[in-house]
Amino acid sequence: MKWFQSLHLGTQLMVSFVFVALITAVVGIFGITKITHIGDADRVLYEKVTVPSSYVAEMSIAFQRVRICLRDLDA
């Protein structure tokens, strides 16, 4: 740390700015890759959960129709 304190103020500011810029770049790249991963996971979730839920609704309607037909047969 002594090497940093022996630098001129302008040089210290420049080194600090570059360091903060590098950290910002790393965080930004990490965030962009994770957002891409979340987008892919969202697409898979839609295809595997949301779309088949319409089939569940159709099965429920068909089940109710069969139940009503069986009820009418007993009457």
Summary of the structure (lengths in Angstrom):
residues: 75
radius of gyration: 30.9
end to end distance: 91.7
largest distance: 98.3
contacts: 142
relative contact order: 0.05
helix: 93%
strand: 0%
